[in-house]
Amino acid sequence: MSTELLTKFLTLLFGYAMPALECFKAIEQRPGRTDQLRFWCEYWIILVLLVMLDEIAGVLISKIPMYYELKLAFLVYLWYPKTRGTDIVYETFLQPLVMQYQPNIEARLQYLRANAGDILVFYLKNFTERGYDLFLRVLDYVRSQASRGSRTRRFFSFRGERAERPSFADDYATGGDRRDGGRHRRPRSGY
C-alpha cells in the first residue's frame, strides 16, 4: 500500500508537475524557441491519451503487475533530456494514427459541440428520473425490512413522541425476548 502511494506521488511529481514547469518555462522564458514548445505540446498530448486510457480501462490496466511503476518509468522516458521519448512516440505512433482518423474525429467532435446542450439535458433528465426511482426503491426496501422484526419495526416507527416508543430494553426486561422462548437478559448499562 505504501509503495503504491509513493509511486503515485512520484508519478504526480515527475509525470505532471516537473513537465508542467518545463512547459511554463518554454512558453515564458524562451519565447523564440518553438522546438521546446513543440516538444512539450507533444508530451501533453501523449499524457492526455494516457490519462484517458487510465479512465476508460483503469480497472483492467491496474491489474497488470507493477503498472504504476511502469507508467512512472514511461513518463520519465518521455521527457528525460537524454532519451526524449516524446519525439519517438509522437512521430512513430501517435501522429500517423491521428492523421489517419482526423477527419472522422473532427466531424464527431463538431457534432458533439453542436448538440452539447441537448445531450446534457437528456443525460440530466434520465439521471434524475432513474436516481429518484432508485431512491424510492431503497426506501421501500428499508420499509419492508422494518416491518419484519419487532425491534426493527419499533425503531423505524416514527409515530408518537420518543417517550411513547418502546426501547430495545423492553424486550428483555420482564419475561425475556418473545422470540427466544423465555431467555432472561438484562439490558446493558450505559445506554
C-alpha positions in Angstrom: 0.0 0.0 0.0 2.7 2.5 0.9 4.7 1.7 -2.2 1.6 2.3 -4.3 1.1 5.7 -2.7 4.8 6.6 -3.1 4.6 5.6 -6.8 1.5 7.7 -7.3 3.2 10.7 -5.6 6.3 10.2 -7.8 4.1 10.0 -10.9 2.4 13.2 -10.0 5.8 14.9 -9.3 7.7 13.6 -12.3 4.8 13.0 -14.7 2.8 16.2 -14.2 4.5 18.8 -12.0 8.0 18.9 -13.5 6.8 18.7 -17.1 4.3 21.5 -16.4 7.1 23.7 -15.0 9.2 23.0 -18.1 6.3 23.8 -20.4 5.8 27.0 -18.5 9.5 27.9 -18.9 9.3 27.1 -22.6 6.5 29.5 -23.0 7.6 32.3 -20.8 11.4 32.3 -20.6 12.3 31.4 -24.1 9.6 32.7 -26.4 11.7 32.3 -29.6 12.3 28.5 -29.1 9.4 26.8 -30.9 11.2 23.4 -30.8 10.9 23.3 -27.0 7.3 24.4 -27.2 6.5 21.7 -29.7 8.2 19.1 -27.6 6.1 20.0 -24.5 2.9 20.1 -26.5 3.6 16.6 -27.8 4.3 15.5 -24.3 1.0 16.8 -23.0 -0.9 15.2 -25.9 0.6 11.8 -25.1 -0.1 12.4 -21.4 -3.8 13.2 -22.1 -4.1 10.0 -24.0 -2.6 8.0 -21.2 -5.0 9.6 -18.7 -7.9 8.8 -21.0 -6.8 5.2 -21.3 -6.5 5.0 -17.5 -10.0 6.3 -17.0 -11.6 4.0 -19.6 -9.7 0.8 -18.9 -8.3 1.6 -15.4 -9.7 -1.4 -13.7 -8.2 -3.8 -16.2 -4.9 -2.0 -16.6 -4.3 -1.6 -12.9 -4.3 -5.4 -12.5 -1.0 -5.5 -14.5 1.8 -6.2 -12.1 3.9 -3.1 -11.4 1.6 -1.0 -13.6 2.2 2.3 -11.8 6.0 1.7 -11.7 5.9 1.1 -15.5 3.8 4.2 -16.0 6.2 6.3 -14.0 9.2 4.9 -16.0 7.4 5.7 -19.2 6.6 9.2 -18.2 10.2 9.9 -17.2 11.3 8.3 -20.5 9.1 10.8 -22.4 10.6 13.9 -21.0 14.1 12.9 -19.9 16.6 15.0 -21.9 18.8 12.1 -22.9 16.0 9.9 -24.2 13.4 12.5 -25.3 10.9 9.6 -25.9 8.2 12.1 -26.7 9.6 12.7 -30.2 9.8 8.9 -30.9 6.3 8.1 -29.5 4.6 11.1 -31.1 6.2 10.8 -34.6 6.2 7.0 -34.8 2.8 6.1 -33.3 0.6 9.0 -32.5 0.9 11.4 -35.4 0.3 8.7 -38.1 -2.7 7.4 -36.2 -4.3 10.7 -35.6 -3.7 12.0 -39.1 -5.4 8.9 -40.5 -8.6 9.4 -38.4 -8.5 13.2 -38.0 -11.5 14.0 -40.4 -13.7 11.5 -38.6 -12.6 12.7 -35.2 -13.3 16.3 -36.2 -16.7 15.5 -37.6 -17.7 13.7 -34.4 -16.4 16.5 -32.1 -18.2 19.1 -34.2 -21.4 17.1 -33.8 -20.9 16.9 -30.1 -20.2 20.6 -29.8 -23.4 21.5 -31.8 -25.6 19.2 -29.7 -23.9 19.5 -26.3 -26.9 21.3 -24.7 -29.3 18.6 -25.9 -27.1 15.8 -24.8 -26.6 17.4 -21.4 -30.3 17.9 -20.9 -31.1 14.3 -21.9 -28.4 13.0 -19.6 -29.6 15.1 -16.6 -33.2 14.2 -17.2 -32.6 10.5 -17.3 -30.2 10.5 -14.4 -32.6 12.4 -12.2 -35.5 10.2 -13.1 -33.5 7.0 -12.5 -31.9 8.3 -9.4 -35.3 9.2 -8.0 -36.7 5.7 -8.8 -33.6 4.1 -7.2 -34.1 6.3 -4.1 -37.8 5.2 -3.8 -36.8 1.5 -4.2 -34.3 1.8 -1.4 -36.9 3.4 0.8 -39.4 0.6 0.0 -36.7 -2.0 0.8 -35.9 -0.3 4.2 -39.6 -0.1 5.0 -40.1 -3.8 4.1 -37.2 -4.8 6.3 -38.5 -2.7 9.1 -41.8 -4.5 9.1 -40.2 -7.9 9.5 -38.8 -7.8 13.1 -40.4 -6.3 16.2 -37.3 -4.4 17.3 -36.6 -3.1 13.8 -40.3 -2.2 13.3 -40.3 -0.2 16.6 -37.1 1.5 15.8 -38.4 2.7 12.4 -41.8 3.6 13.7 -42.0 7.3 13.7 -45.4 7.6 15.2 -45.7 9.4 18.5 -43.2 11.0 20.7 -39.9 9.5 21.8 -41.3 8.7 25.3 -44.1 6.7 23.8 -41.8 4.5 21.6 -40.7 1.2 23.2 -36.9 0.8 23.7 -34.9 -2.3 22.9 -34.6 -3.0 26.6 -38.4 -3.6 26.8 -38.0 -6.9 25.0 -35.6 -8.2 27.7 -36.6 -6.6 30.9 -39.7 -8.6 32.0 -40.0 -12.1 30.8 -37.3 -12.1 28.1 -37.4 -11.9 24.4 -40.6 -13.2 22.7 -38.6 -14.9 20.0 -36.1 -16.8 22.2 -38.5 -18.8 24.3 -38.1 -17.1 27.6 -34.4 -16.4 27.9 -33.8 -13.7 30.5 -31.4 -10.9 29.7 -30.7 -7.7 31.4 -30.3 -4.6 29.4 -26.7 -3.4 29.2 -25.9 -0.4 31.4 -24.5 2.7 30.0 -27.1 3.3 27.3 
